[in-house]
Amino acid sequence: MSGAPRFEGVPHHALAGAEVPVKLFHSSASVVARAACIPIVCAALFACKRHEAPAPAPRPVVAVAAQSDGHASTSSLPGQIQSRYSTPLSFRINGKILERRARLGDSVKAGQVVARLDPADVEKNNASARAQLDAAEHQLVYAKQQLDRDRAQAAENLIAPAQLEQTQNAYASALAQRNQAQQQAGLSSDQLRYATLSADHAGVITAEQADTGQNVTAGQAVFTLAWSGDIDVICDVPETALPAFAVGKEAIVKLAGLPGKTFKARVRELSPAADAQSRTWRAKLTLEGPAPDVRLGMTADIAFASSDADKGAFTIPSTALFHDNGHPAVWIVKQPGDALELRRVDVARYGERTVTIARGIAAGDRIVWQGVHTVSAGEKVRVVAPLHPEDFAS
C-alpha cells in the first residue's frame, strides 16, 4: 500500500485493526477545537453589543391634569357710565345770550330756567303783532255791523242785491285779516317765550357750549343735559365676545371710583354693525339700582360670562403658557404614548401668577407646567408631579 505508514515486524492483520483508533483520534480533536471556539465567539458578540448606544430616556416634564375652577368662565371689558338720555339745550330763535342761570355740573329740575336771550327785539315784534290784531278785530266789528244793516235793508228791498254782496265780501275779508293777525300775534308771543331757555327734563348739566354775551342761532347748543333716571354702561365689544352680549344678558359692573362695590347690569342694546375703524360693536347696558354716588363719566369694568360658561374655566400657572405664532397655547401630554401636542387656547383673564383659560382644554388634559420652551411637538416625555404645587398657586 503506497502512501500508507509501514510498521516493520508487525503482522499485517495487527496493522489492519490499528486504523480505527487513528480515525477516532482525529474526530475527537476536531470536536475539542470547535468547543473551544464557542466561548471566544460569545465573548466577541457580547463585546460588540456592549459598545451599541443605549436608547435615550424620555424627558421628564412637570405636568398636571386640568381641573375646572368650578365657576363660569368670565371675561371683562372696559366701559363708561353714561346717562341713558342726553340732549342738547338750545334756543329756538336767534339772539344774544343775556343771562345764564346754570353751570357745569348743576342739577336742574324740569321747567327750570337755565338761560335767557335779550328780549328787546322779540318784545317789539310781539307788541306790533298785538297792535295789528287789535286793528283787525276793530275792522271785523265794523264789517259785522255793516253787514247786519245791509241785510235788514235788503229784506225791505231798500238796497240792491249787489250792494249786499259787497258788504258780505268786506266782512269775509275782515274776518280773514283778523284770523291772520291772531296767528301772527300767537307766533310773536311764542317768539317772546322762546327767548327763555328751560330744561325740558330733570337732570345734570354735563357740558357748556355758549357763554353770556354770545350771539347764537336757533338750534345752536348752549348746554348738554343728561337726564336723571336710568343710567347706562357703554362699552365696545370685540367680535370674540359678541355671544356674551346678546340683549338681555347679565353682567357685573365694578367702578374704579367705588372700590369694593359691584352692580348688576343687563344688556339692553347692541349695535347691529361694527364700527368701521375699531371693528367693535357698541353695547349699552342698563345699571340696576345705581347708588347716588355713581357719577356720570366713571370708568367701569364689565365682567360677563363667556359663551361656553357651562364648561367652566381652567386656571393654570403663567409658566405653562406658550405662544404659537403669537397665539396663546399650552403643551398637552397625549395618551397613550406620552407624546407632546401644542394646542391653542383662549385666555379669559391674566393674573399675577396665573392664567385663566376659557377655551381649548378639557378636564383631565395633562398640561405641562414647566419647561415649555425646551420641548417640541411629538416628543416623548415622562410625566412627574410638581415637588411644591403651592409655588404655582395664585
C-alpha positions as CSV (number, residue, x, y, z in Angstrom):
1,M,0.0,0.0,0.0
2,S,1.7,3.1,-1.2
3,G,1.4,6.3,0.8
4,A,0.4,4.4,4.0
5,P,2.7,4.1,7.0
6,R,4.6,0.9,7.3
7,F,5.4,-0.9,10.6
8,E,8.2,-3.5,10.2
9,G,7.9,-6.6,12.4
10,V,4.3,-6.2,13.0
11,P,1.8,-8.6,11.4
12,H,-0.4,-7.4,8.8
13,H,-3.6,-8.4,10.5
14,A,-2.5,-6.3,13.5
15,L,-1.9,-3.2,11.4
16,A,-5.4,-3.5,9.9
17,G,-7.0,-3.4,13.3
18,A,-5.0,-0.3,14.3
19,E,-6.6,2.1,11.7
20,V,-9.8,2.6,13.7
21,P,-8.2,4.2,16.8
22,V,-6.3,6.7,14.5
23,K,-9.6,7.9,12.9
24,L,-11.3,8.2,16.3
25,F,-8.3,10.4,17.5
26,H,-8.7,12.8,14.6
27,S,-12.5,13.1,15.1
28,S,-12.1,13.8,18.9
29,A,-9.6,16.5,18.2
30,S,-12.0,18.3,15.9
31,V,-14.8,18.3,18.4
32,V,-12.5,19.7,21.1
33,A,-11.3,22.5,18.8
34,R,-14.8,23.5,17.9
35,A,-15.9,23.5,21.6
36,A,-13.0,25.8,22.4
37,C,-14.2,28.4,19.8
38,I,-17.7,28.8,21.3
39,P,-16.7,30.9,24.3
40,I,-14.5,33.1,22.1
41,V,-17.3,33.8,19.7
42,C,-19.8,34.6,22.5
43,A,-17.3,36.9,24.1
44,A,-16.8,38.8,20.8
45,L,-20.6,39.1,20.3
46,F,-21.0,40.4,23.9
47,A,-18.3,43.0,23.4
48,C,-20.0,44.3,20.2
49,K,-23.3,44.6,21.9
50,R,-21.8,46.4,24.8
51,H,-20.5,49.2,22.5
52,E,-24.0,49.9,21.0
53,A,-25.5,53.4,22.1
54,P,-28.5,53.0,24.5
55,A,-31.9,54.5,23.6
56,P,-32.4,58.0,25.2
57,A,-34.7,58.1,28.2
58,P,-37.9,60.2,27.9
59,R,-37.5,63.8,29.1
60,P,-39.2,64.3,32.5
61,V,-41.7,67.2,32.5
62,V,-43.9,68.6,35.2
63,A,-47.5,68.1,34.1
64,V,-50.8,68.2,35.9
65,A,-54.3,67.2,34.9
66,A,-56.5,70.2,34.2
67,Q,-59.4,70.7,36.7
68,S,-62.3,73.1,36.2
69,D,-62.4,76.1,38.6
70,G,-66.0,75.2,39.4
71,H,-67.4,78.5,38.2
72,A,-68.3,80.0,34.9
73,S,-65.6,81.4,32.7
74,T,-65.7,85.1,32.7
75,S,-64.0,87.9,30.8
76,S,-64.1,91.7,31.2
77,L,-64.2,94.8,29.1
78,P,-63.7,98.5,30.0
79,G,-66.7,100.8,29.9
80,Q,-68.0,104.2,31.0
81,I,-71.0,105.4,32.9
82,Q,-73.4,107.5,30.9
83,S,-77.0,108.7,31.2
84,R,-79.4,106.8,29.0
85,Y,-80.7,110.0,27.5
86,S,-78.6,113.1,26.9
87,T,-79.9,116.1,24.9
88,P,-78.6,119.5,23.9
89,L,-80.4,122.5,25.2
90,S,-80.8,125.3,22.6
91,F,-82.8,128.4,21.9
92,R,-85.4,128.2,19.1
93,I,-84.7,131.7,17.9
94,N,-81.7,133.8,17.1
95,G,-80.4,136.2,19.7
96,K,-77.8,137.4,22.2
97,I,-77.4,135.5,25.4
98,L,-78.3,137.9,28.2
99,E,-78.0,135.6,31.2
100,R,-77.0,132.0,32.1
101,R,-78.5,130.6,35.3
102,A,-76.9,127.2,35.2
103,R,-73.3,126.0,35.4
104,L,-71.4,122.8,34.5
105,G,-72.4,120.0,36.9
106,D,-75.6,121.7,38.2
107,S,-78.6,119.6,38.8
108,V,-81.7,121.1,37.3
109,K,-85.4,120.4,37.5
110,A,-87.9,120.0,34.7
111,G,-89.0,123.5,33.6
112,Q,-86.2,125.3,35.4
113,V,-84.8,128.4,33.5
114,V,-81.2,127.9,32.6
115,A,-80.6,130.9,30.2
116,R,-82.2,133.9,28.6
117,L,-81.8,135.9,25.4
118,D,-82.0,139.7,25.1
119,P,-85.8,140.1,24.6
120,A,-85.8,143.6,23.2
121,D,-86.4,142.7,19.6
122,V,-89.0,139.9,20.2
123,E,-90.9,142.2,22.6
124,K,-91.2,144.8,19.9
125,N,-92.3,142.3,17.4
126,N,-94.9,141.0,19.9
127,A,-96.2,144.5,20.6
128,S,-96.5,145.1,16.8
129,A,-98.4,141.9,16.3
130,R,-100.8,142.7,19.2
131,A,-101.5,146.1,17.6
132,Q,-102.2,144.6,14.3
133,L,-104.6,142.1,16.0
134,D,-106.4,144.9,17.7
135,A,-106.9,146.8,14.4
136,A,-108.1,143.6,12.6
137,E,-110.6,142.9,15.4
138,H,-111.9,146.5,15.2
139,Q,-112.2,146.2,11.4
140,L,-114.1,143.0,11.8
141,V,-116.6,144.5,14.3
142,Y,-117.3,147.4,11.8
143,A,-117.7,144.9,8.9
144,K,-120.1,142.8,11.0
145,Q,-122.2,145.9,11.9
146,Q,-122.4,147.0,8.3
147,L,-123.4,143.5,7.2
148,D,-126.2,143.4,9.7
149,R,-127.6,146.8,8.5
150,D,-127.4,145.8,4.8
151,R,-129.2,142.5,5.4
152,A,-132.0,144.4,7.1
153,Q,-132.3,146.9,4.3
154,A,-132.1,144.1,1.7
155,A,-135.0,142.4,3.4
156,E,-137.1,145.6,2.8
157,N,-135.7,145.9,-0.7
158,L,-134.1,149.2,0.2
159,I,-130.7,148.3,-1.3
160,A,-129.7,146.4,-4.4
161,P,-128.6,142.8,-4.0
162,A,-125.2,143.8,-5.5
163,Q,-124.6,146.1,-2.5
164,L,-125.3,143.3,-0.1
165,E,-122.8,141.1,-1.8
166,Q,-120.1,143.8,-1.5
167,T,-120.9,144.1,2.2
168,Q,-120.6,140.3,2.6
169,N,-117.3,140.2,0.8
170,A,-116.0,143.0,3.0
171,Y,-117.0,141.1,6.2
172,A,-115.3,137.9,4.9
173,S,-112.1,139.8,4.2
174,A,-112.1,141.4,7.7
175,L,-112.6,138.1,9.3
176,A,-109.7,136.6,7.4
177,Q,-107.5,139.5,8.3
178,R,-108.5,139.1,12.0
179,N,-107.6,135.4,11.9
180,Q,-104.2,136.1,10.3
181,A,-103.5,138.8,12.9
182,Q,-104.4,136.2,15.6
183,Q,-101.9,133.7,14.2
184,Q,-99.2,136.4,13.9
185,A,-99.8,137.5,17.5
186,G,-99.6,133.9,18.7
187,L,-96.3,133.4,16.8
188,S,-94.8,136.6,18.2
189,S,-95.9,135.5,21.7
190,D,-94.1,132.2,21.2
191,Q,-91.0,134.0,20.0
192,L,-91.0,136.0,23.2
193,R,-91.4,132.8,25.2
194,Y,-88.6,131.2,23.2
195,A,-86.2,133.9,24.4
196,T,-86.1,131.9,27.7
197,L,-84.4,128.5,27.8
198,S,-85.7,126.0,30.2
199,A,-84.7,122.4,31.0
200,D,-87.3,120.0,29.5
201,H,-86.3,117.2,31.9
202,A,-84.7,116.9,35.3
203,G,-81.0,116.1,35.0
204,V,-77.4,117.3,35.2
205,I,-75.7,119.9,33.1
206,T,-72.8,117.9,31.6
207,A,-71.4,120.4,29.0
208,E,-71.5,124.2,28.2
209,Q,-71.3,125.3,24.6
210,A,-72.1,129.0,24.8
211,D,-71.5,131.9,27.2
212,T,-73.1,135.1,28.3
213,G,-73.0,137.8,25.6
214,Q,-72.6,135.4,22.8
215,N,-74.8,135.6,19.7
216,V,-76.4,132.3,19.0
217,T,-78.6,130.9,16.2
218,A,-81.7,128.8,16.5
219,G,-80.8,125.3,17.4
220,Q,-77.2,126.0,18.5
221,A,-76.5,124.1,21.7
222,V,-75.9,126.1,24.8
223,F,-75.9,123.2,27.4
224,T,-75.9,119.4,27.3
225,L,-78.4,117.9,29.7
226,A,-78.0,114.3,31.0
227,W,-81.5,113.1,32.1
228,S,-82.0,111.8,35.6
229,G,-83.2,108.3,36.0
230,D,-81.8,105.3,34.1
231,I,-78.0,105.0,33.9
232,D,-76.2,103.1,31.2
233,V,-72.8,101.5,31.0
234,I,-71.3,101.9,27.5
235,C,-68.6,99.6,26.1
236,D,-67.2,98.5,22.8
237,V,-67.4,94.7,22.2
238,P,-64.9,92.7,20.1
239,E,-66.1,90.0,17.8
240,T,-64.9,87.2,20.1
241,A,-67.2,88.4,22.9
242,L,-70.3,89.1,20.9
243,P,-72.2,85.9,22.0
244,A,-72.0,87.0,25.7
245,F,-73.5,90.4,24.9
246,A,-76.9,89.3,23.5
247,V,-79.7,91.6,24.5
248,G,-81.0,90.6,27.9
249,K,-77.7,89.0,29.1
250,E,-76.5,90.0,32.6
251,A,-73.1,91.3,33.6
252,I,-71.3,92.5,36.8
253,V,-70.0,96.1,36.9
254,K,-67.2,97.4,39.1
255,L,-66.4,101.1,39.2
256,A,-62.8,102.3,39.7
257,G,-64.1,105.2,41.8
258,L,-66.1,103.0,44.1
259,P,-63.8,100.1,45.1
260,G,-65.4,97.2,46.8
261,K,-68.8,97.8,45.3
262,T,-70.4,95.8,42.5
263,F,-73.5,96.5,40.4
264,K,-75.7,94.3,38.2
265,A,-76.3,95.4,34.7
266,R,-78.3,94.0,31.7
267,V,-77.6,94.4,28.0
268,R,-80.4,96.5,26.5
269,E,-78.9,97.4,23.2
270,L,-76.2,96.1,20.8
271,S,-75.2,97.9,17.7
272,P,-76.2,95.9,14.6
273,A,-73.0,96.8,12.7
274,A,-69.3,97.1,13.7
275,D,-67.5,100.4,13.8
276,A,-65.5,100.8,10.6
277,Q,-62.4,101.9,12.4
278,S,-62.2,99.8,15.6
279,R,-64.2,96.8,14.3
280,T,-66.1,96.6,17.5
281,W,-69.8,96.7,18.4
282,R,-71.2,99.4,20.7
283,A,-73.2,97.9,23.6
284,K,-75.4,99.7,26.1
285,L,-76.1,98.0,29.5
286,T,-78.7,99.3,32.0
287,L,-77.3,99.6,35.5
288,E,-79.7,98.2,38.0
289,G,-80.3,100.1,41.2
290,P,-77.4,102.7,40.8
291,A,-76.3,104.3,44.1
292,P,-76.4,108.1,44.5
293,D,-72.5,108.1,44.4
294,V,-72.4,106.7,40.9
295,R,-71.4,109.7,38.8
296,L,-71.6,110.1,35.1
297,G,-68.3,109.5,33.3
298,M,-66.9,107.0,35.8
299,T,-64.8,104.2,34.3
300,A,-66.2,100.7,34.7
301,D,-65.0,97.1,34.4
302,I,-67.7,94.9,32.9
303,A,-67.4,91.2,33.8
304,F,-69.5,88.9,31.7
305,A,-69.9,85.1,31.4
306,S,-68.3,83.7,28.2
307,S,-70.4,81.7,25.7
308,D,-69.1,78.4,27.0
309,A,-69.7,79.1,30.6
310,D,-71.2,75.7,31.1
311,K,-67.8,74.1,30.5
312,G,-66.2,76.2,33.2
313,A,-62.8,77.8,33.2
314,F,-59.3,76.4,33.9
315,T,-56.7,78.3,35.9
316,I,-53.1,77.3,35.2
317,P,-49.7,78.8,36.2
318,S,-48.4,81.5,33.9
319,T,-45.3,79.4,33.4
320,A,-47.5,76.9,31.4
321,L,-48.4,79.4,28.8
322,F,-46.7,79.1,25.4
323,H,-47.3,81.0,22.2
324,D,-47.9,79.5,18.7
325,N,-47.2,82.3,16.2
326,G,-48.4,84.9,18.6
327,H,-51.5,82.9,19.7
328,P,-51.7,81.6,23.3
329,A,-51.1,77.8,23.6
330,V,-50.2,75.1,26.0
331,W,-48.4,71.7,25.8
332,I,-50.6,68.7,26.3
333,V,-49.3,65.2,27.1
334,K,-51.3,62.9,25.0
335,Q,-52.4,59.4,26.0
336,P,-51.4,56.8,25.2
337,G,-47.7,57.2,24.3
338,D,-47.0,60.4,26.4
339,A,-46.2,62.4,23.3
340,L,-46.5,66.2,23.4
341,E,-49.1,68.2,21.4
342,L,-49.2,72.0,21.1
343,R,-52.8,73.2,21.5
344,R,-54.0,76.8,21.1
345,V,-56.2,78.2,23.8
346,D,-58.3,81.3,24.5
347,V,-57.3,83.3,27.6
348,A,-60.1,84.8,29.6
349,R,-58.0,86.6,32.2
350,Y,-54.4,87.2,33.1
351,G,-53.5,87.1,36.8
352,E,-50.3,88.0,38.6
353,R,-49.0,84.4,38.6
354,T,-51.9,82.5,36.9
355,V,-53.8,82.5,33.6
356,T,-57.5,81.6,33.3
357,I,-58.2,79.6,30.1
358,A,-61.7,79.9,28.7
359,R,-61.5,77.5,25.7
360,G,-59.1,75.0,24.2
361,I,-58.6,72.4,27.0
362,A,-60.9,69.9,28.8
363,A,-60.9,68.5,32.3
364,G,-58.3,65.8,32.6
365,D,-55.9,67.1,30.0
366,R,-52.4,66.8,31.3
367,I,-50.8,70.3,30.9
368,V,-47.0,70.9,31.0
369,W,-46.4,73.4,33.8
370,Q,-42.7,74.0,33.5
371,G,-40.1,74.0,30.7
372,V,-42.5,74.8,27.9
373,H,-39.7,76.4,25.9
374,T,-37.4,73.3,25.9
375,V,-39.8,70.8,24.4
376,S,-41.1,70.1,20.9
377,A,-44.2,68.6,19.3
378,G,-44.3,64.8,19.2
379,E,-41.5,64.5,21.8
380,K,-41.9,61.5,24.2
381,V,-41.9,62.6,27.8
382,R,-42.2,61.2,31.3
383,V,-44.7,63.0,33.5
384,V,-43.7,63.9,37.0
385,A,-45.7,65.7,39.7
386,P,-44.5,69.1,40.9
387,L,-42.4,69.0,44.1
388,H,-44.1,72.1,45.5
389,P,-47.6,72.6,44.0
390,E,-48.1,75.6,46.3
391,D,-45.5,77.5,44.4
392,F,-47.9,77.7,41.5
393,A,-50.9,78.9,43.5
394,S,-52.3,82.3,42.7
